[in-house]
Amino acid sequence: MRTIVSRLIHSRSSFPRLNTLVGSNSGRYLSTDSNKVDEPFKVEEAETVNVPPPPTEKLLVLGGNGFVGSHVCKEALDRGLSVSSLSRSGRSSIQESWASNVSWHQGNLLSPGSWDEALSGVTAVISCVGGFGSNSYMYKINGTANINAIRAASEKGVKRFVYISAADFGFINYLLQGYYEGKKAAEAELLVKYPYGGVVLRPGFIYGTRQVGSMKLPLGVIGSPLEMVFQRTRPLTQLPLVGPLFTPPVNVTSVAKVAVRAATDTVFPPGIVDVNGIQRYSQKKF
């Protein structure tokens, strides 16, 4: 289009000169003819500047300074999202450059009103909150804390909520009764409050590089080979009692990628995504 307009403007002087007679109130005729020669207009092309649009999605990561949560924050930033995190300790001790781009909030999900500010303007929440201890403590952290978060987000009008739960390991669940009962209670609450925008991820053992103080533990040395082995033994997961023990591990990067996608992609189906679903979605581009 720029080329066509430029040619028309530059060729203006070659058009036939017309004498246009315009009637005036006095009955005389005014001529628009001129002896001046029209000069071509100069057309200069403007420089194109690519300015990225401001983020329209604001993501809140609960437990963003933990092992899984930190990877979720980094993945969301890589996707161009505005990212904030809420945890009891507040700012993360991670010294990597991406951490400075996260808005860190300190608050306790078990203390209503202590973290309302963190939900301001949020369009999606990803909860990575969980923990181990006594049965009562595990139920409180994995269940009650997440239920409080789900209810608060729903009341604030947050569109989507992703909860990182855990795979069912059969009889092992009874050894960590409070942990799994808390997870199940949070899942049930999410599916009630977010029937169309709630996603539950159920990974098994999550491996990857875990930061512990100043040390980095390469859990992938164990997890990656196990994942490949268990992929070939998938039919064994259907065995009674011991079947769930063959649930394959999954890379923390895959979990983070699918969690961010589930929180921002409106066509991502709501409901429960197991380990195989996490692996499948992590291989798709979006």
N, C-alpha and C positions, 0 to 999 in steps of 0.2 A: 504494500500500500504506500510506503514511503517513496518508492521509486516512481510510481505513477504520478503522485502529487507533485514531486519535484520536476518531472518532465513537463507537466502542464504549466507550472509556474514559469519555468525557463523559456517556454515557447510562446509566452504571452505576446511578445513584440512582433511575432510573425502573423498574428491574427489580422484580418482585414480591419482597417480603421473605419468606423461607422460614424456618420453624422446623425446625431439624434436630435430631433427637434422637439423641444418641450414647450407646451403652451403656457403663457403667463396670464395673469389677471388683466394686464393692459392690452392683451390681444396681440402682443408681439411674440415672436418666436425666438427662443434662446438656443444657441448652438452649443453643443458640448464638444465640438471639434477642437483639437489643440494641435499646435505645430510641434509640440515637444515629442521627442522620441521616447517611448517607454523603455525603461531599463529593467532587465530581469531581476527578480527578487533573489536574494542570497539565502539559501536554505542551509542551515547548519544542523547536523545531527547531534542530539543530546546524548551524553554519556549514560549508559545503563548501569545502575547500581543495584546489586542484589542485597536487599535488606531482609533478613529472616523475620517472619511474623512473630509477635510475642506469643509465648505459650498460652494455649487456651485451656489446657488440662492442668489442674493442680492436684498433685498426689501427696497424700499423707501416709507415711510408712510407720506403723507402730512397731517399735523395737528395731529401728533402723540402724542402731549401732552394734547389733549382734552379727553373728556369722551369716545367716541368711538375709537379714534385713539390710546389711551393708551392701551386699551384692544386688539387692532389689533397688536400692537408692542409686547405685552406679548405673545399672541398666536403664532406669527411668531417665536419668540425666542424659545418657547417650541417645535416648529417644527424643530429646529436646523438651522434656517436661519440666514444669516447676515442681520441685520436690522439697518436702519438709518431713521431719521425723519427730516422733514423740517417744520418750523413754524416761525411766526414773532418774537416770544419770544425766540426761540432757545431751550436751555435745559429745560427739564421739572422740575417742582417743586416736582414731585412725589418722595417720599423717599424710595420706595420699592427697593429691591435688584436688580430686573431685569432691572431697569432703567439705571444702570451703564453699561449694555451690549449694549445699543443703542448708535449709533453715531448721536449726535444731531447737526443739522445745523440750522442757522438762516438765513432767507431770506423772501422776499415778492413776491408772485406769480404775483402781479400787477406791479412789477418792473423788467422788462426783464434784464437778465444778473446778477442779484443779487443772483442767486441760481444755476448757471450752475454746480458748483463743486459738488453739492449734487446728480446730475444725473450720475456722473462718475461710470462706471461699473455696473450700475443698470440693473437688468433683468426684474423687475416688479414694478409697482407703484400702491398703493392704496390711493385714495384721500378721506379723511374724512372732507374736508374743507367745511364750511357752516356757516351761521350766520343770525341773524335777525336785523332789524332796519327799516329805511325808504325803500321805494320801490326801489329807485335808489341804495342804499347801498346793499340791499339784492341781487339785480340782479348782482351787481359788484362782490360780494363775492361768491355767489353760481354759477353764470354763468361765468363772464369774467375770474376770477382767475382760475377756473378749465379748461376753454377752453385754457388758456395760458399754463397750465400744460400739457394738452393732446397734444398740438402741439409741445411743447418742447420735451416731452418724445418720440414722434413719430420721430422727427428729429434726436434724439440721438440713435435711433434704439432699444428702449426698447420694449421687446417682448409682454408684457401683461399689461393692465391697467384696474383697477377695480375702479369704481366710486360709492360711497355710496350716493344715491339720497334719494328720499322720496316717499312714497305711495301717490296716488291720493286720496284726501279727498273730491272730488266733489266741492260743492259751497264754502267750506272753502278756496279753492285755491284763490278765488277772494278777500278774506280778507287779504291774504298774496301774492298779485299778483307778486311782485318783486322776492319773494323767489321761487315760483314755476316756473315762467318764466325763471329765471336763471337756475334752475335745468334742465328744459326741453332743454334749449339751450346747456348746457353742455352734456346732454345725446346724443343729435343729433350729436354734434361734435365728441364724442367718437365713436359712431357707424359708422361714416364716416372714421375716422382715424384708427380705430381698428376693421375692419369688422370680423376678425378671432380671435382676442385676447382681445377684449373689453367686459367687463361685467358690467352691471348696476344693483345694488341692490336697491330695493325699499321697505325698511322697513317702518312700521308705527311708532307708539310710541315705542321708545327703552328704556327699563328699565334695571336697574342694580344699583350697588353701585356707586354713583357719588361723586368724590372728589371735595369739594369746600373749598379751603384754607386748614385748618387743620381739617375740618369736613367731615364726610362721610354721604351722604344722601342715605338711603336704598330705592331706588325707586321701588325695587322688591316687597315691601310690598303692593304696589298698582298694579303694572304691572303684577305680576305673577297670582293673582286671575283673573284679567281681561282677560288675555290670555286664561285661561281655560274656562271662560264663553263665550268669543267670538268664541272659536273653535266650540262650540255647536250651535252658531247662524250664522254660515257661509252662509247659504242660504239667510240671510237678506242682505248680501253685494250686492245682485243683485237688490235690490229695487232702484227705481229712486230717485235721490236727496239725500236721507238719507242713502242709502246703504253703501257708503264708510265709514261712521262713525262707522260701525261695523267691520272695519278692525282690527284684533287682534294685541295687542302689541307683541313685540318680545324681548327676552333677548339679552343684549349687547354681551354676550359670544357667542351666536348663530351667530350674525351678524359678529363678528370677525372671528369665525371659518370658515364661508362660504367665507368671503372676502379673507382670506389667501389661502384657497383651490382654489378659482377662479383665484388667482394671480399666483399660482405655478403648478396647475394640468393642463397639456396641453390638456387633454381630456375633461376638463370642458367646456360645450357649451357656446359660446359667446351669447350676447344678454341681455335681461331684465329678472331679477329674482324678482318676487313679494314676498309678505310676506309668502305665503304658500310654495313657492319654497325655501325660506330661512330656514323655519322650517324643510322642508323635507331634504335638503342637510346637515343641521347641525346634523342630526341623522345618517348620513352615515359615515363610517370610511374611511380614506384615508391615 
